[in-house]
Amino acid sequence: MGKNQFMSVNEVALTYGVSQKTIYRRIWAKAIPAFKIGGRGQWKIARVDIEWLRQ
């Protein structure tokens, strides 16, 4: 997967019109698969894992 295949929590929140807090809650509840990268522990979400939000 390329770099454009992943989104940050902020990008997902802006794209779907919800708060970042909502996205974090869904991640912690394991409703959205995500993983942390880097020293700051930024969450990344694969675009294919959130396509269902568009429906």
QUIUR-V274494 format. One record per backbone hydrogen bond with DSSP energy under -0.5 kcal/mol. NH is the residue of the N-H (numbers start at 1). CO is the residue of the C=O. E is the energy in kcal/mol with one decimal. If there is no record, write none. Layout:
[[NH:CO:E] [NH:CO:E]]
//
This chain:
[[5:2:-1.6] [6:3:-1.3] [7:45:-2.7] [9:43:-0.6] [12:8:-2.3] [13:9:-2.5] [14:10:-2.6] [15:11:-2.5] [16:12:-2.3] [17:13:-0.8] [18:13:-1.9] [23:19:-1.5] [24:20:-2.8] [25:21:-2.4] [26:22:-2.0] [27:23:-2.3] [28:24:-2.9] [29:25:-1.9] [30:27:-1.8] [31:26:-2.8] [32:26:-1.3] [35:44:-2.0] [37:42:-2.1] [41:38:-1.0] [42:37:-1.5] [44:35:-2.8] [45:7:-2.6] [47:5:-3.2] [49:46:-1.1] [50:46:-0.5] [50:47:-1.4] [51:47:-0.6] [53:50:-1.9] [54:51:-1.5] [55:52:-0.9]]
//
